[in-house]
């Protein structure tokens, strides 16, 4: 395929920048949080190259759909099939039963090039759990292949009339797709990320680059090329997981790639820089790098459970380059250029491969293979989230916890039913899902009747919106209105404070900003309900992929009190210490779960109740009922 157009070495250099951004971002190097825009750059490059080839074929009357799909198949499928094969044994070894079932579905969806549909139904690209999904990155291949099912037909249709309209038609389609992306970024952000038609405009921008007449060379064109490259780099350094993508801001890296492609045709110092062997070499193996990096990093995170050590991650990146070169040299190249890669062989190979991996994926998804690998006790640990919820008995408290919890899908709790009467002793628990988990241990509290205001991803802070739940500001405002009328004896403020300072949901730029917002909220509450005793509770220990899974990975059982080292403990200590200083300054009571549960870098991980041992958290950090009761028993709050 590449031999049909003039080779541009700087395009391989641009690929190197794109794939490096993606890899460094997914490896967890914070300086390039926005490295995911490398995928947007890939889309532009792909659109440019494919359109140039197709228009060249059409103009020379040699266009053939079978020839086009033949070239796509031998370019895309061989390495992809290698990745599928390599991921199977590691998935069996490292994934939990529920993760393995989901892996099977993602394998089938990837083989059919509809994995973007699978992922918009099941996960968010920027969720912390996404780092553990081996085939998450195949969503972009699915979007591309869905585009290329339609695009050749559109070009062929246009050519039947006149190619002079091709720019107007493709530009119009790109504009409509961009409008859809902008609307989706504001209304359905997670689905919008994976949605096919929200991405087409990026590929179409590349297509428009392929039909723009070559501009006459000028000395300053190299500086324009540099501006294009700079826009991409700036996006990688400044975008975060909170940046809506795709959206109007995605125009920055997309425009950067387009500018570089158009003005880079005339050479210059910027083009010569990207044509250096170090860049073109990485660019040539960029497809293999892209396919290998996600499963490699995901399985490493599963293996280490509580975070891949930095030296190991560096070694993984070095290994990534070597294994990518190997597959480029011995898989990509033979299928793309050797004579035995004839059309009949490639189509048979592709059809059999797609069929086999689809069937394998569905079998893994539908079959209960975990029973062949794990004991009953191990399955209980590995599926503890499901097991724990199955133990949950109907009760007035549990029903109230459900009724008074606003989710991120639009359910808004009826606070009139969630607040106790004004004449009774009232304890208000106000916060997010971590506060809900804490409230589950309050069933025997002597602090009065419970009132609840709970929202997914909603810390109890007034006057702010939060990216993970658009209803938080409204819910917190309504809660304050109820506080003004009910004036509870106790107001307990608790949340997953770590989350809102994380790269996943950076609702606050730093700890000082969180402190300031929380201090202001406390001051407002005090002014409206001065007799309420405000209790601020810091964050609880968090356990990476999940405490029960962590216990299993260490070869331990639920048969004793365990003390284990959670990841990110230093960061949690830093945040909780800052919250303690805030509470002291605001003259409110403060409870630090880390100081109560942890000592010398290890935290209590299990607790005993009625002769049975339970994890203190049923997932990464939500307390079990037993864990909540144990934590509350260590405080000066009466139970």
Secondary structure in CASP SS format (residue, H / E / C, confidence):
PFRMAT SS
TARGET T0000
AUTHOR 0000-0000-0000
METHOD secondary structure of the structure
MODEL  1
X C 1.00
X H 1.00
X H 1.00
X H 1.00
X C 1.00
X C 1.00
X C 1.00
X C 1.00
X H 1.00
X H 1.00
X H 1.00
X H 1.00
X H 1.00
X H 1.00
X H 1.00
X H 1.00
X H 1.00
X H 1.00
X H 1.00
X H 1.00
X H 1.00
X H 1.00
X H 1.00
X H 1.00
X H 1.00
X H 1.00
X H 1.00
X C 1.00
X C 1.00
X H 1.00
X H 1.00
X H 1.00
X H 1.00
X H 1.00
X H 1.00
X H 1.00
X H 1.00
X H 1.00
X H 1.00
X H 1.00
X H 1.00
X H 1.00
X H 1.00
X H 1.00
X H 1.00
X H 1.00
X H 1.00
X H 1.00
X H 1.00
X H 1.00
X H 1.00
X H 1.00
X H 1.00
X H 1.00
X H 1.00
X H 1.00
X H 1.00
X H 1.00
X H 1.00
X C 1.00
X C 1.00
X C 1.00
X C 1.00
X C 1.00
X H 1.00
X H 1.00
X H 1.00
X H 1.00
X H 1.00
X H 1.00
X H 1.00
X H 1.00
X H 1.00
X H 1.00
X H 1.00
X H 1.00
X H 1.00
X H 1.00
X H 1.00
X H 1.00
X H 1.00
X H 1.00
X H 1.00
X H 1.00
X H 1.00
X H 1.00
X H 1.00
X H 1.00
X H 1.00
X H 1.00
X H 1.00
X H 1.00
X H 1.00
X H 1.00
X C 1.00
X C 1.00
X H 1.00
X H 1.00
X H 1.00
X H 1.00
X H 1.00
X H 1.00
X H 1.00
X H 1.00
X H 1.00
X H 1.00
X H 1.00
X H 1.00
X H 1.00
X H 1.00
X H 1.00
X C 1.00
X C 1.00
X C 1.00
X H 1.00
X H 1.00
X H 1.00
X H 1.00
X H 1.00
X H 1.00
X H 1.00
X H 1.00
X C 1.00
X C 1.00
X C 1.00
X C 1.00
X C 1.00
X H 1.00
X H 1.00
X H 1.00
X H 1.00
X H 1.00
X C 1.00
X C 1.00
X C 1.00
X C 1.00
X C 1.00
X H 1.00
X H 1.00
X H 1.00
X H 1.00
X H 1.00
X H 1.00
X H 1.00
X H 1.00
X H 1.00
X H 1.00
X H 1.00
X H 1.00
X H 1.00
X H 1.00
X H 1.00
X H 1.00
X H 1.00
X H 1.00
X H 1.00
X H 1.00
X H 1.00
X H 1.00
X C 1.00
X C 1.00
X C 1.00
X H 1.00
X H 1.00
X H 1.00
X H 1.00
X H 1.00
X H 1.00
X H 1.00
X H 1.00
X H 1.00
X H 1.00
X H 1.00
X H 1.00
X H 1.00
X H 1.00
X H 1.00
X H 1.00
X H 1.00
X H 1.00
X H 1.00
X H 1.00
X H 1.00
X H 1.00
X H 1.00
X H 1.00
X H 1.00
X C 1.00
X H 1.00
X H 1.00
X H 1.00
X H 1.00
X H 1.00
X H 1.00
X C 1.00
X H 1.00
X H 1.00
X H 1.00
X H 1.00
X H 1.00
X H 1.00
X H 1.00
X H 1.00
X H 1.00
X H 1.00
X H 1.00
X H 1.00
X H 1.00
X H 1.00
X H 1.00
X H 1.00
X C 1.00
X C 1.00
X C 1.00
X C 1.00
X C 1.00
X C 1.00
X C 1.00
X C 1.00
X C 1.00
X H 1.00
X H 1.00
X H 1.00
X H 1.00
X H 1.00
X H 1.00
X H 1.00
X H 1.00
X H 1.00
X H 1.00
X H 1.00
X H 1.00
X H 1.00
X H 1.00
X H 1.00
X H 1.00
X H 1.00
X H 1.00
X C 1.00
X C 1.00
X C 1.00
X C 1.00
X C 1.00
X C 1.00
X C 1.00
X C 1.00
X C 1.00
X H 1.00
X H 1.00
X H 1.00
X H 1.00
X H 1.00
X H 1.00
X H 1.00
X H 1.00
X H 1.00
X H 1.00
X H 1.00
X H 1.00
X H 1.00
X H 1.00
X H 1.00
X H 1.00
X H 1.00
X H 1.00
X H 1.00
X C 1.00
X C 1.00
X H 1.00
X H 1.00
X H 1.00
X H 1.00
X H 1.00
X H 1.00
X C 1.00
X C 1.00
X H 1.00
X H 1.00
X H 1.00
X H 1.00
X H 1.00
X H 1.00
X H 1.00
X H 1.00
X C 1.00
X H 1.00
X H 1.00
X H 1.00
X H 1.00
X H 1.00
X H 1.00
X H 1.00
X H 1.00
X H 1.00
X H 1.00
X H 1.00
X H 1.00
X H 1.00
X H 1.00
X H 1.00
X H 1.00
X H 1.00
X H 1.00
X H 1.00
X C 1.00
X C 1.00
X C 1.00
X C 1.00
X C 1.00
X H 1.00
X H 1.00
X H 1.00
X H 1.00
X H 1.00
X H 1.00
X H 1.00
X H 1.00
X H 1.00
X H 1.00
X H 1.00
X H 1.00
X H 1.00
X H 1.00
X H 1.00
X H 1.00
X H 1.00
X H 1.00
X H 1.00
X H 1.00
X H 1.00
X H 1.00
X H 1.00
X H 1.00
X H 1.00
X H 1.00
X H 1.00
X H 1.00
X C 1.00
X C 1.00
X C 1.00
X C 1.00
X C 1.00
X H 1.00
X H 1.00
X H 1.00
X H 1.00
X H 1.00
X H 1.00
X H 1.00
X H 1.00
X H 1.00
X H 1.00
X H 1.00
X H 1.00
X H 1.00
X H 1.00
X H 1.00
X H 1.00
X H 1.00
X H 1.00
X H 1.00
X H 1.00
X H 1.00
X H 1.00
X H 1.00
X H 1.00
X C 1.00
X C 1.00
X C 1.00
X H 1.00
X H 1.00
X H 1.00
X C 1.00
X C 1.00
X C 1.00
X H 1.00
X H 1.00
X H 1.00
X H 1.00
X H 1.00
X H 1.00
X H 1.00
X C 1.00
X H 1.00
X H 1.00
X H 1.00
X H 1.00
X H 1.00
X H 1.00
X H 1.00
X H 1.00
X C 1.00
X C 1.00
X C 1.00
X C 1.00
X H 1.00
X H 1.00
X H 1.00
X H 1.00
X H 1.00
X H 1.00
X H 1.00
X H 1.00
X C 1.00
X E 1.00
X E 1.00
X C 1.00
X C 1.00
X C 1.00
X C 1.00
X C 1.00
X C 1.00
X C 1.00
X C 1.00
X H 1.00
X H 1.00
X H 1.00
X H 1.00
X C 1.00
X C 1.00
X C 1.00
X C 1.00
X C 1.00
X C 1.00
X C 1.00
X E 1.00
X E 1.00
X E 1.00
X E 1.00
X E 1.00
X E 1.00
X C 1.00
X H 1.00
X H 1.00
X H 1.00
X H 1.00
X H 1.00
X H 1.00
X H 1.00
X C 1.00
X C 1.00
X C 1.00
X C 1.00
X C 1.00
X C 1.00
X C 1.00
X C 1.00
X C 1.00
X E 1.00
X E 1.00
X E 1.00
X E 1.00
X E 1.00
X E 1.00
X E 1.00
X C 1.00
X C 1.00
X C 1.00
X C 1.00
X C 1.00
X C 1.00
X C 1.00
X C 1.00
X C 1.00
X C 1.00
X E 1.00
X C 1.00
X C 1.00
X E 1.00
X C 1.00
X C 1.00
X H 1.00
X H 1.00
X H 1.00
X H 1.00
X H 1.00
X H 1.00
X H 1.00
X H 1.00
X H 1.00
X H 1.00
X H 1.00
X H 1.00
X H 1.00
X H 1.00
X H 1.00
X C 1.00
X C 1.00
X C 1.00
X E 1.00
X E 1.00
X E 1.00
X E 1.00
X E 1.00
X C 1.00
X C 1.00
X C 1.00
X C 1.00
X H 1.00
X H 1.00
X H 1.00
X C 1.00
X C 1.00
X C 1.00
X C 1.00
X C 1.00
X C 1.00
X C 1.00
X C 1.00
X C 1.00
X H 1.00
X H 1.00
X H 1.00
X H 1.00
X H 1.00
X H 1.00
X H 1.00
X H 1.00
X H 1.00
X H 1.00
X H 1.00
X H 1.00
X H 1.00
X H 1.00
X H 1.00
X H 1.00
X H 1.00
X H 1.00
X C 1.00
X C 1.00
X C 1.00
X C 1.00
X E 1.00
X E 1.00
X E 1.00
X E 1.00
X E 1.00
X C 1.00
X C 1.00
X C 1.00
X C 1.00
X C 1.00
X C 1.00
X C 1.00
X C 1.00
X C 1.00
X H 1.00
X H 1.00
X H 1.00
X H 1.00
X H 1.00
X H 1.00
X H 1.00
X C 1.00
X C 1.00
X C 1.00
X C 1.00
X C 1.00
X C 1.00
X C 1.00
X C 1.00
X C 1.00
X E 1.00
X E 1.00
X C 1.00
X C 1.00
X C 1.00
X C 1.00
X H 1.00
X H 1.00
X H 1.00
X H 1.00
X H 1.00
X H 1.00
X H 1.00
X H 1.00
X H 1.00
X H 1.00
X H 1.00
X H 1.00
X H 1.00
X H 1.00
X H 1.00
X H 1.00
X H 1.00
X H 1.00
X C 1.00
X C 1.00
X E 1.00
X E 1.00
X E 1.00
X C 1.00
X H 1.00
X H 1.00
X H 1.00
X H 1.00
X H 1.00
X E 1.00
X E 1.00
X C 1.00
X C 1.00
X E 1.00
X E 1.00
X E 1.00
X C 1.00
X E 1.00
X E 1.00
X E 1.00
X E 1.00
X C 1.00
X C 1.00
X E 1.00
X E 1.00
X E 1.00
X E 1.00
X C 1.00
X E 1.00
X C 1.00
X C 1.00
X C 1.00
X C 1.00
X C 1.00
X E 1.00
X C 1.00
X H 1.00
X H 1.00
X H 1.00
X H 1.00
X H 1.00
X H 1.00
X H 1.00
X H 1.00
X H 1.00
X C 1.00
X C 1.00
X C 1.00
X C 1.00
X C 1.00
X C 1.00
END
